[in-house]
Amino acid sequence: MRYGLANDSTKLNKEIKSSDLILAIPRLITPAMVGQTVAQFGSVECKKPGWKFTGTEHEHGQAAWLALINRLGGYGCFSTGELDL
């Protein structure tokens, strides 16, 4: 089991390291920004197939993080398999 951003594999981890602080910055898209490309922050909490939310303290903490990301205009969810983004 690997943890952390950009730590999917030993090879990837040797090539890129995530920052210590990860931000979700809400931005109001203005008329002057039309046509520009902006990044939307996403956070997916991966769970094994068949997993169901049971309400543990750890799960509540994860759910609170995902809710914060969604409130700020990002994309946050739990996933037990493939995602259609």
HELIX and SHEET records of a PDB file:
HELIX    1   1 THR A   10  GLU A   15  1                                   6    
HELIX    2   2 PRO A   31  MET A   33  5                                   3    
HELIX    3   3 GLU A   57  ARG A   71  1                                  15    
SHEET    1   A 2 GLY A  42  CYS A  46  0                                        
SHEET    2   A 2 TYR A  75  SER A  79  1                                        
END                                                                             
